């Protein structure tokens, strides 16, 4: 199977796998990450096949939907790639990207070991901020039956992945525990530029949110 056919199969698989997700990690999230990855790679010139395949498969088995098992994604990604005859060298690269990509807490380093990984991580993080990022955050919070906001529950800058992934804090806290931190954690210059406008939109949104919360506007 050639590279183009593999990418087509990957999209078809992800579209079916995530068709019914209503918590912001659906097929269209993956679609946007693929598009963003390709946009960033126009400037970075990494291996385009690895970038696109990793973008399609990066959420193939997200730990949030597999009892917190962060080995599920790399394992399922490898299984799918082996089934479709992907070269072992590419499998290892994509498997590592799936393993390394996730945000694991404000005080936890999540450095990518390849340029391809940096590109896909940037794309994934760009889709977590801005207008779509806000929508996805509240979709996920509602799906997990979390409060929208509770002034008595303060944000926490988590120092380890276990604490971060087990948090059940109100949705607004997620902005301070992750989303507002992402602008300065982009890997590529292209992503850094794209993040500026999306970050500003979130700041404006939060200012309006808290003003309305206090009945001022």
URDA-V456390 format. One line per field, one symbol per residue. burial: I if it has 24 or more other ideal C-beta (glycine too) atoms within 12 Angstrom, else O. A space follows every 50 residues. Layout:
burial=???
This chain:
burial=OOOOOIIOIIIOIIOOIIOOIOIIIIIIIIIIIIIIIIIIIOOIOIIIII IIIIIIIIIIIIIIIOOOOIOOIIOIIIOIIOOIOIOOOIIIIIIIIIII IIIIOIOOOIOIOIIIIIIIIIIIIIIIIIOIIIIIIIIIIOOIOOOIIO OOOOIOOIOOOOOIIOIOIIIIIIIIIIIIIIIOIIIIOIIOOIIOOIIO IIOOIIOOOOOOOOOOO
